[in-house]
Amino acid sequence: METQGDKTHTCGTICLKYLLFLFNILFWLAGGAVLAVGVWTLMEKSDYISLLNSSFYSASAYILIVAGVIVIVTGIIGCCATLKEMKSLLVVYLILLLCIFLLEVIAGVLAYINYQECFPFCYQLDEELRQNLKVTMQQKYQQPGEESVTQAVDRLHQEFKCCGSNNYSDWRDSVWIRAADNRQLVPDSCCKTPSVLCGRRDHPSNIYKVEGGCILKLEDFILSQLYILGAVGIGIAFLQLVGMMFTCCLYRNLKEDPY
């Protein structure tokens, strides 16, 4: 009877080992997805980050990248601990799973805080953009050492088909426009068909005049990226809960198993 119980216990341990090994494969895939989303987000909005004075948004993406890298190491440790049945490595693996879980929840919450309009964070991103974008465009566009801002503004105009922060008239107070000797009214990137010095004419047929400014379109873009970061971070974090459950069960079985 004891032999049959030991055999049943051994079979349970073997099943847990295979389940945990399968989880590690899924875990690597999930980690790759987290890493890819973080890198993709930074690459997608890298041109726009120079328009904001806060690094709050990019922090969420960097946390996801760090979590994705840790997943690779954690997955290796998990496989070694599972195959070699080393309880000490299982403890390390469990702790790393918990750390990754916390990292991804933090990243998701940071992104979600900015996405939701709730006190005391109401309109935090909205206010940040409204206060900084116009001043940044007027003070830094086409200025020495501010090439990243110039490129970001030009891309912003063309990608979102807009001109200026609130509207095209924002450029009247631009340092670059006032100092220019070429009678530019708006940057050439405001033109529907950009060409050299096309910004001298501000007719609606030539520039994005009636389409409005870039502030609302940039807000929508940033918030959509924050939503993606939050959803991916929190969603995959719950996958770690399954891994922690399997790890705890395997640790207990190894502790009780006679072999």
N, C-alpha and C positions, 0 to 999 in steps of 0.2 A: 504493500500500500504506500509505503514511504517512497519506494522507487518510482511508482507511478506519479506521485506528487512531484518528485524532483524532475521527472521527465516533462510533466505539464509545465512546470515552472521554467524549464529550459526552453521549451517551445515558445512560451510567452516572451522570454528574453530575446530569442532569435527574431520573432515577429517585430518586436520593438526596435531591434537593430536595423532591420530592413526599412521599417517606417521612418526611422530617423535618418537613414542614409538617403531615402527618397526625398525626405524633407530638405536635406542639404542640397540636393540637385535643384529643387524648386527655390531654395534659399539663394543659391548662386544666381539663378535667373532673375529673381526679384532684386538682388543686389545690383546686378548689371543694369536692370531697369531704373533703379534709383540713381545710380551713377550717371546713366545716360540722360535721364531727365534733368539732373543738376547741371551737367555739362551743356546740354542743349539749351537750357534756360539762360545760362550765362552767355553763351554764344549768341543767342537770339537777341538779347537785350543789352549786349555789351556796348553797343553804340549809344544807347540811351542812358546808361548809368551815369555818364558825365553830365547829364542835364539835371541830376538830382544831387542835393547836398548830403543826403542820408544814404548809408549803406545798409539800412534795415532790411530792404528787400533782398539784396544779394546775399545777406547772411543766411537766409533760409536755403538758398541754392548751395552755398558752400557746406552747410551742415549735411545736406543730402549727399554731396560728393564725398565728404569724409566718411559718412555712414556706408556708402557703397564700397569704398576702399577697404574699410574694416571688415565688411562682409566676406571679401575674398580670403583674408587671413582666418576669419572665424570659421568659414566653411571647411578649410583645410584642417583646422583643429578639431572640428566636429567629426569629420570623417575618420581622422586618426583615433579619436576617443571612442568612436562607435566600433570600428573594426578591431581595435586592440583591447577594447573593453577596459579602458583606463579611467577609473573613477575620478582621479585628480584632474585629468583633462576634461572630463564631463563637467566638473565644477567650473573650470575656466571657461569652457564653452557656454555654460549657462549664464555666467556673469557677462560675457561678451554679448550674448543675445539680449540680455537686459539693457546693456549700455546702448546697443543699436536701437532697441525699442524706444528708449528715452530720447535718443538723438532725433529719430524720425518723428516722434510725437511733438518734440519741441519745434522742429522745422515746420510741421504741419500747423501747429498752434500759432506760431509767428506769422505764417502766411494767412491763416484764417482770421486772425485779429485785424489785419489790414483789410481783409476782404469784407468783413462784417461791419456794419455801421452801428456800433454799440458804444455807449459811454464807458470809459473816458477816451476811447480811441475813435470817436465819431469823426468821420471825414478826415482822418489823419493823412492818408495818402493824397486825398483831394486838396487839402490845404497846403501840403508840402509842394505839390506840383504848381498850384496857383500862385504861390508866393515866390517860387524859385525859377520857374520856366521862363517867364517873361523877362526877368532881370538877367538871367543867364544868357538868353538870346541877345538882348540889347547890349550887354557889357562885354561878352566874350566872343561873339561871332566874328570870324575873320581877324582875330587879334593874335599877335605873336605868342607862341607857346600854348595856344588853345586850339590846336588842330583837331583834337578829338571832339571838342564841342562843335566845331564847324562841320565836321563830317556827320556828327549825330543829327544836327539840325537839318542839313541837306537831305539826309536819308529820311528824316521825319517828314519833311515836306513832301517828298516824292512818294514815300510808301503809304502815307495816310491821306495824300491829296489835300493838303491844307497849307496855310500860310500864316506865320506868326503864332503867338501863344493864344490870344483871344481872337484876333483877326489880323488881317494884313497891315492895318494901321499901326500895329505895335512897332513896326520897323522904322517909323518916322523918328523915334527917339533913340535909334541905334547908334552906338559910337562909330561903327563902321560906315553907316549911311552918311552921317554928318561929316565924317572925315574924308569920304570918297570924292574924287574929282570927276567921276564918270556919270553923274546924274542918275545913279541907281535909286529906285524907289523901294524895291524889295530885292532879296537875293535871287539869283538866277534859278535856284532850286524851287522857287515858288511858281515858276512858269509851268504850264501844262505840257509844253514841249521845250525842255531846257536847252538853251543855247547861250553863247557868250553875249552878255549885256542885254539879254531879253528882259531883265528886271527893270529896265528903264520905263516900261509901259505897264500900267496897273489896270488895264481894261479887263473885265471879267472873262473875255474870250482868250486872254493871254495868261492870266494867273488864277490861282485858286482863291478867288475873291469872295464869291457867294457861298463857297463850301464851308467857310468859317475857319476858326483857328484850330490849332493842334491839341489844345489842352484836354478837351473831352475825349478825343480819339486816343490820346496817349494814356489817359486814365483807364479807358476800357481795356487797352492792351495790357497795361501793367496789372490790373486787377484780374484779368483772365489768366495771366501767368501765375499770379499768386494763388488763384483757385486750383490750378493744376498742381502746383507745389504742395499745397495743403492736402488735396485729395490723394495724391500719390504717397506722400509721406505718412499720413495717418492710415491709409488703406493697407499699405505693405507692412506697416508696423504691427498690425494685428496678426500677420502671418507668423511673426516671431513668437506670439503667444502659443501657437500650436507647437513650435519647436521647443519652447521651454517646458511645455506639458510632457512631450515625448521624452525629453532629457531627464526630467524629474522621475518619470516612471522607469526609465532604463536604469538610472542610478539606484533606485530602490531595489529593482530586480537583481542587479549585479551585487548589491550588498547582501541580499538574501540568498542568492544562488550558491550552490555548493561548489561549482567549478569556476 
